[in-house]
Amino acid sequence: MESGQPSHDGSRWTDYRAMVRLPVRTRSPFTEILLRGLLALGILALITLIVYLDRDSYADNTNGDGVSLIDAFYYATVTVTTTGYGDITPVADHARLLNAFLVTPLRIAFVVLLVGTTLEVLANEGRRALNDARWRKRMRNHTVLLGFGTMGRSALKTLLRQGVDKEQIVVLDNDGGAIAAANRFGLAAFQGNATSRELLRRAEVSKAREVIITVNRDDTAILATLTVRQLSPGAHIVVAVRESPNVALLRQSGASAVVTSSDAVGRLVGLSAVRPELGSMMDDMLSYGDGLEVAQRDLERDEIGITPADIEGERVIGVVRNQILRRFYDPTVEKLQGGDQLIVVRAATPQGKATKLPDDEG
């Protein structure tokens, strides 16, 4: 799906470009029809020129005063439309041969062009409208990813490793290259501004379970958060922000969780500089693959009643109970209870292998 440049009338073609699509369409229907119309006029002009330049080889059976430019144009129009009244006819042998071997193929090309254009536009637009309606109808409890840059793609990889179905993810980005990359990876995508209310509606944000905002500017992130929260009061909204002073503003705007990217990277860089081993360990836990990974899982039945320290093969660093995160040292989680979820550090599993996106290749 996409939402692209404004159309010639400001509304109709904008709606067209907001429909779901794979792959990217490079020209709008209006542009396609215009180009083909110009080609049809070119064919008509070529036939007119052929007849007029060889006008002495044609006979006007109506008044016998010869073939003028208007007569040549008239002959071309009735010829390409396969009407043929017979009032103007080629009489010389070479003129008849030109009609047989040059004008007739041009006539066929003209008819195929017009009929083909009509059928193609109707079929393609009908199919696109049907696909768009079907897609939006089945979008429930899905994930909307606003921004498909470096952070957005990393977030996507993590979602896929955690078992999120790619058919339940829709991307929205203002850059055509990012949309093309999302499409190649099999994701539905819209091209347009993440703050566009109409575009967010078409992405079914109101029915989304989760919205991840990784746009390039903090002010855009704040406005997008406000808009998403208004459209979807119950969605879980995670926002990446670059400047820590904007964290409080984003929370007031409705963000469920805010990650300060510049601070996080800065802390990791500082740790790596002062304590290289600690920085390497932190980077290891944040990256998937070999080594360690941080994961959240449900408590097993045979683990009910034991302490976090008794969990074997993993190190429990947090317990989620009644949707509240409690650290492992919190006395209230000294004994694990049914319904708890564990946040653990463990050896990376095979499911943690990196997922390759199209732009990762090479």
N, C-alpha and C positions, 0 to 999 in steps of 0.2 A: 504494500500500500504505500501510497505516497501522497504528499501534498506539495505541489510545486509552484511554478511561477504563475502569477495571475493571468487569466485568460483575456481574450479580446473583449469579452463582455463582462468580465469581472466576477462571474459566478459559476456558469455552467461547467467550463472546463476545469475550474478549481475543484469542483465536486468530483469530476472524473479523476483527477490526479490524486484524490484522497482515497481511492479505492485500493484494496489489497492487490498486489501484483508480484509475480515472479516470472521472468526476470525484469530488469529495468527497461522501461519504454523510453526511447530517446526523443520522439516527436509526439505532439498532441494530435488528436483526430482532426482538429481544424487545420493544422499545418499539413498533415498528410493529404487531406482532401484538396487543399489549396494547391499543393505541388502537383497532384495528379490532374487537377483542373487545368493548370498551366500547360502540362504536357499534352492534354487533349486539344487545347487551343493551338499548340505548336503543330500538331498533326494536321489540324484543319487549315492552318496557314500554309503549311508545306504543300498540301494538295491544291490549294488555291493558286499558289505560285507556279506549280507545275502546269496547271491548265492555262493560266494566263500567259505564261511565256510561250506556250505552244498553241495559242488561241486560233491560229490559222488552220490547225488540224481538227478543229471542232466546228460543228454546225449547230446553229440555233434554229430549231424547227418551228419556233413560234413566230418570229418576225423576219428572220433571215438577214438581220443587219450586223451579224458578226458577234463575237463573244467579248464582252467588256469585262472590266475587273469585277464589277458587281455580279455579272453572269458567272464568272469563274468561282466567286465565293458562294453563290447560290448552288452551283453544280457540286462544289466540295461538300456543302452541308447535306444535300440530299443523298450524296454518295456515301458519306461516312455513316449516315443513319440508315443505310440500306433501303432508302425509299425508292429513288430512281424513277422519275416521271417520264423520262425519255425525251424531254423537250430540248435538251442539250446533249449531244452525243459525239464521241470521237469518230471521225470518218477516215483519217489517214491510218495506214497500217501501223506505223511506229507509235501513234497515239494510242491505238488499241493495245499494242504490246506493253506500253507504259502503264496503262490501266490494269492490265492483267498481272504484271509482275511487280509493280510498284504501288499503284494506288490501291489495289485490292488488299495487299498485306497491311497497308496503313489503315484501311477501313476496318479490317478485322482487329488490329491493335486498338483502334479507337473504341470499338464496341466492348472488347475484353477489358480495357482500362476502366470504362465507366461502370460496367456491370460488376467487375471484380472489386472495384473500390467500394461500391455500395454494399455488396455482400460481405466484404471483409470488415468494414466498419461496423455493420449491424451485428455480424457474428462475434467479432472481438469484443465490442462494447457490451453486447448482451451477456457473453460469457464472463466478462470482468465484473459486471454488475451482479451476476448470479454468484460468482465466487466470493465477492465482497460481502454479499448478504449472508451467505452460508458461514463465512469465517466469523463475522460479527455475532451471528446467532449462537455459535458454539463457544465463544469466548466467555468463560466463567471462571472465577478464582485463578486468573492467570497473572503473569508477571509482566509489567510494562517497564522497559529499560529506556530512560530518557538520556541520550548521549551514548554514542558508540565509539568513543575514542579509546585511549589506552586503559583508563580506569574502567570504562564500560565493558571492554572486551575481557578484562581480567575478572570482573564481576560475573560475566556470562560463563566463563570457564568454571568458576567456582559453583555456580548454579547447576551446571550440567554434571559436575562431579558429585554434587549432592543429590542427584537423581531427578532434577526438574526436567520435564519433557520439553524439548525445544519447540514443539507445536503449541506449548502454553506460554511462550515468550514472544513479545512483540517489541520491536525496537523503534525508537523515534529519534531522528537526528537531522540536523539542517544541512549536512554535507552529503552530496550525491555519492561520493566515493565510499563513505561509511555505509550508506544504504545498500550499495552494490555488494559490499563485503558481507553484510548481514543476509542479503538475498542468496548469495552463493553458498552460505552456510546453512541455508534452508529455513531462515527465520522470516516471518512476516515483518514488514517494516513500513514506516511512514517517513517521508521526507518533509521536513518543515520545522517550525519553531516549537520548542518544548513548552512554551507558555501559551500556545494557541488553544483556546477553549474548544473550538470546533474540532480541531485535530485530535485533542485528547478525548473528546466524546467519541470520535470515530474509532479510536483505539480501545474503546470500551473501558476507559479508566474507572468509570462508576461501578463496574463489576469486577475490577481487579482485586486480587488478594494482596498483592505487593507491588509497590512502585519504587524503582531504584533510580535516583537522579544523580548523574555524573557529568553534568554539563561543564563547560569551560570557565564560566564566570559565576561568581558568588551571587551577584544581583539577579542573574537569570535563574539560579537555583532557588533563590528566595521566592521570586515571582511564580516559578513553576510549582513550588511546594504549596503556596497559597492557593493556586488554581486547582491543583490535584486534590488538596484537602477539601475544597469546596465541592468539587464534583464527586468525591468519594470519601465521605466522613469515616468509613470503617477500614480503609486500606492501611496497611503497614507501609510507611514511607521511610526509606533510608536515603540519606543525602550525603554526598561527598562535598566538603567545603574546603577552600584553600586557606582562609584566614580564620584563626580561632575566635576573634571578636564577633564573628557572624554566627557562631554556634547558638548563642542564646536567642538571637533573632530568628534563626531557623526553627528552633524548638517552639517559639511562640507562634510561628507561622503554621505549625501543625506537623513538623517532622517527628516521626517516632524514634529515629536514631540518627545521629549526626557523626560523621567521621571527618576529622580534620586531616586532610592529606598532607599538607606541608609540615604540620607538627609531627605527624607520625613518621614521615620520612626523615625529618630532622633528628628526632630522637634515635632512630635506628642508625643514622650516620654518626651521631655523637657516641652511641654505645660502641659502634664498630671502631671508632677512633681511639677511645679510652680503654675499652675492654673488648678487643677483637673477638675473643671466644664467645663472649656474651652476645655481641652483635651477630655473629654467625649462627648462634643457637636461635635467636629471635627470628632471623631471616629464614632459617630452616623450618620453624613452626608455621610461618606465614606462607611458605611455598609448598606446593604439592610435589610429590615424587618420592625420592629416597630420603631416608632420615625420619624426622618426626612430623606429625601433623596434629592440629587441634580439631576436635570433632565434638558434636553434640549427639547424644543417642538416648533412647528410652532405657529406663531401668528394667533389667531382666527380673523375672519372677523369683528366681533363686537368689537374687541379690537383696531382696527386701529384708530389712532388719539388721543388715550389717553396716559397718562404718565405711566411709569413703576410702580409708586407708586399706581396707580388706579387699578392695577390687584388684584382681590379679591381671597382669599384662597391660595395665593402663594406669595413669596417674590422674586421679580426679582433682580438678582445680576449681570446680564450681558445681552447684546443684541448682536446678531450676524447679522450684516448688510453688504451685499456685501462681505460675507466671511471674514469679519473683526470683531474681538471681541471688544466690547466697554463696559466698566463698567457702572453700573446703574447711576453713577453720571456724566457721560460724557454728556455735554450739547447738543451734536449732536443727542442724543437719547431721548431728553426730550419729543418728540412726536413719538409714534410708527408708523411705516409705513408697508404697505403691503410687504410681503416677508421677514420680520424680523423673527428671531428665538430667543426665550427667554431661558435664563438659569435661572432656578428658584430653590428655596429651598421650599419644600412642605412636607406635611405629606406623609409617605410611603403609596403607593397604594398596593392593593392585588397582583399586578403583581410584586411587589418587594420582594415577599417571596423567600427564598433561594432555589436555584436549587441544588439538591443533585447529586453529582457525585458518581460513583461506589466506589471510595476509601474513600468517606465521611462516608460510612456506618460503623456502629459499633464504 
